[in-house]
Amino acid sequence: MATPHVLLVDDSCVDRLVASRVLKSCNVQVTAVEGPKQALKFLDMENDVQLILTDYCMPDMTGYDLLVEVKKSPKLNHLPVVITCTDDVPERIKKCLDGGAKDYIIKPTKVADVPDLLSYI
């Protein structure tokens, strides 16, 4: 199987670094960007991203806003989106899952999360 490619979206450089290292240690190709606008720009170019892993709490646009944009785009709506956050807020989790997210995981991203993430590809 080819190396899976994950687009990691997080405004925290520490969280981006942690998640990138975890994913890369599991032989996953990672493209990391600071926010949803950069993610949409990146996705607009030809690419081979197979999963979007996005933080929920970011300035300007939330991870949920990114999820909505991806799901309404005919070019992108096939991509699985997983939301991450430090907060365990049941209403937010339900909103994200109802909006089309495959999962909602609590940060930090751990090696134990990776098999589940890859199962959505």
C-alpha positions as CSV (number, residue, x, y, z in Angstrom):
1,M,0.0,0.0,0.0
2,A,1.2,3.5,-0.8
3,T,2.2,5.8,2.0
4,P,-1.0,7.6,3.2
5,H,-1.0,11.4,3.0
6,V,-2.6,13.4,5.8
7,L,-3.2,17.2,5.7
8,L,-2.7,18.4,9.2
9,V,-4.4,21.7,10.1
10,D,-3.5,23.4,13.4
11,D,-2.7,27.0,14.4
12,S,-0.5,25.7,17.3
13,C,3.0,25.0,16.2
14,V,3.5,22.7,19.2
15,D,0.4,20.7,18.4
16,R,1.4,20.5,14.7
17,L,4.8,19.3,15.6
18,V,3.5,16.6,18.0
19,A,0.9,15.3,15.6
20,S,3.4,15.4,12.7
21,R,5.9,13.4,14.6
22,V,3.3,10.8,15.7
23,L,2.0,10.4,12.2
24,K,5.5,10.3,10.6
25,S,6.6,7.7,13.2
26,C,3.8,5.5,11.7
27,N,5.0,6.0,8.2
28,V,2.4,8.6,7.2
29,Q,3.2,11.4,4.8
30,V,2.2,14.7,6.5
31,T,1.6,18.2,5.0
32,A,1.1,20.6,7.9
33,V,-0.6,24.1,7.6
34,E,-1.5,26.7,10.1
35,G,-5.2,27.2,9.4
36,P,-8.2,26.3,7.3
37,K,-7.6,29.0,4.7
38,Q,-4.1,27.6,4.0
39,A,-5.6,24.1,3.9
40,L,-8.2,25.1,1.3
41,K,-5.5,26.8,-0.8
42,F,-3.4,23.6,-0.6
43,L,-6.4,21.4,-1.4
44,D,-7.2,23.6,-4.4
45,M,-3.9,22.5,-6.0
46,E,-3.4,19.0,-7.4
47,N,-2.5,16.8,-4.5
48,D,-2.9,13.3,-3.1
49,V,-4.2,14.1,0.3
50,Q,-6.3,11.2,1.7
51,L,-7.3,12.5,5.1
52,I,-7.7,15.9,6.8
53,L,-6.8,16.1,10.5
54,T,-7.9,19.5,11.7
55,D,-7.9,21.3,15.1
56,Y,-11.4,22.6,16.1
57,C,-10.4,25.8,17.9
58,M,-8.6,28.2,15.5
59,P,-8.9,32.0,14.8
60,D,-10.9,33.1,11.7
61,M,-12.2,29.7,10.8
62,T,-12.8,26.7,13.1
63,G,-12.2,23.1,12.1
64,Y,-15.9,22.8,11.8
65,D,-15.9,25.6,9.2
66,L,-13.3,23.8,7.3
67,L,-15.3,20.6,7.5
68,V,-18.3,22.4,6.0
69,E,-16.2,23.9,3.2
70,V,-14.8,20.5,2.3
71,K,-18.2,18.7,2.4
72,K,-19.9,21.3,0.1
73,S,-17.1,21.1,-2.5
74,P,-17.7,18.5,-5.2
75,K,-13.9,18.2,-5.7
76,L,-13.2,17.6,-2.0
77,N,-16.3,16.1,-0.4
78,H,-14.9,12.6,-0.7
79,L,-12.1,13.4,1.8
80,P,-12.5,12.1,5.3
81,V,-12.1,14.8,8.0
82,V,-11.2,14.1,11.6
83,I,-11.5,16.9,14.1
84,T,-9.1,17.2,17.1
85,C,-9.4,19.4,20.2
86,T,-8.3,19.6,23.8
87,D,-11.9,20.1,24.9
88,D,-14.4,17.2,25.3
89,V,-17.6,19.1,24.6
90,P,-20.5,16.7,23.7
91,E,-22.5,19.3,21.7
92,R,-19.5,20.2,19.7
93,I,-18.6,16.6,19.0
94,K,-22.2,15.9,17.9
95,K,-22.2,18.9,15.6
96,C,-18.9,17.8,14.0
97,L,-20.0,14.2,13.5
98,D,-23.5,15.3,12.2
99,G,-21.6,17.7,9.8
100,G,-19.7,14.8,8.3
101,A,-16.6,14.4,10.4
102,K,-15.4,10.8,10.6
103,D,-14.2,11.2,14.2
104,Y,-13.4,13.7,16.9
105,I,-10.3,12.9,19.0
106,I,-8.9,14.6,22.0
107,K,-5.4,16.1,21.7
108,P,-2.6,15.3,21.8
109,T,-2.6,12.9,18.9
110,K,-1.2,9.6,20.1
111,V,0.3,6.6,18.3
112,A,-2.8,4.7,19.5
113,D,-5.0,7.0,17.4
114,V,-3.2,6.3,14.1
115,P,-4.8,3.0,13.2
116,D,-8.3,4.5,13.6
117,L,-7.3,7.6,11.5
118,L,-5.9,5.4,8.8
119,S,-9.1,3.3,8.8
120,Y,-11.0,6.3,7.4
121,I,-8.9,6.4,4.3
